[in-house]
């Protein structure tokens, strides 16, 4: 799979702070912060409903429908969603793998914010997304190690 490494952003005027690198056995895939937010939204919406529509993503993220279409085109070009996303947005096998890897980080960071910092669930959710998209990878990994160590001590 060839990954399109062009900057995909929700707004043309706002540069992305960093890219999250996801490693698997065969390749390195880079996702910008916007792609990560959209992949998380697609996963969460697909867990609630069988069909994920552009308007649902728009409402979930609080962005315009043209922004959703632009990002879905970027995700399709990267091989993470199927090309025909007009009726329903469906993750490709590569997209599912990327989402699973993103959620492995997200879940541990969310647990830290919700269980350790005692943030309400919704705030912990938004803070976890901000953390995994805006902080350097090594900081995320350090936090994940601390959470794992703390859980194993209990």
C-alpha positions, 0 to 999 in steps of 0.5 A, spaced: 500 500 500 502 506 498 501 512 503 500 519 501 504 523 505 501 530 503 498 534 509 491 533 509 488 538 514 481 540 516 483 547 514 488 550 509 490 555 513 492 551 519 498 547 519 498 540 522 503 540 529 505 533 527 504 526 524 503 520 528 507 514 526 504 508 526 509 502 525 506 495 523 510 489 520 511 491 513 511 498 513 510 505 516 504 509 516 504 517 517 497 520 519 496 527 520 492 530 526 486 531 522 486 524 519 487 521 526 481 525 529 477 523 523 479 515 523 477 516 531 470 519 529 469 514 523 470 508 528 466 511 534 460 512 529 461 505 526 460 502 533 454 506 534 451 505 527 451 500 521 452 506 516 457 512 517 455 518 513 458 524 511 453 528 515 454 524 521 462 525 521 460 533 520 456 533 526 460 529 531 466 533 529 463 540 529 466 541 522 462 543 515 460 537 510 465 540 505 471 539 510 469 532 511 469 530 504 476 533 503 478 529 508 475 523 506 478 524 499 485 524 503 483 518 507 481 514 500 487 516 497 491 514 503 488 507 502 484 508 509 477 508 507 474 506 500 473 510 494 465 510 494 464 514 501 458 518 498 453 513 501 457 510 507 464 511 509 467 504 510 474 503 513 479 498 508 483 493 512 489 498 512 484 503 515 481 498 520 489 496 522 490 504 523 484 505 527 486 499 532 493 502 533 490 509 534 485 506 539 491 502 543 494 509 544 487 512 545 485 507 550 491 508 555 491 515 555 483 516 556 484 511 562 489 516 565 485 522 564 479 519 566 481 514 572 487 517 574 486 525 573 478 524 574 476 528 568 469 526 566 468 521 561 467 526 555 472 531 557 477 525 558 475 523 551 477 530 548 483 531 552 486 524 550 484 525 542 488 532 543 494 528 547 495 523 542 494 528 536 498 534 539 504 531 543 510 528 541 510 520 540 515 519 545 511 523 550 505 518 548 509 512 549 512 514 556 505 516 559 502 509 556 508 506 560 506 509 566 499 507 566 501 500 564 506 500 570 500 503 575 495 498 572 499 492 573 501 494 581 494 494 583 
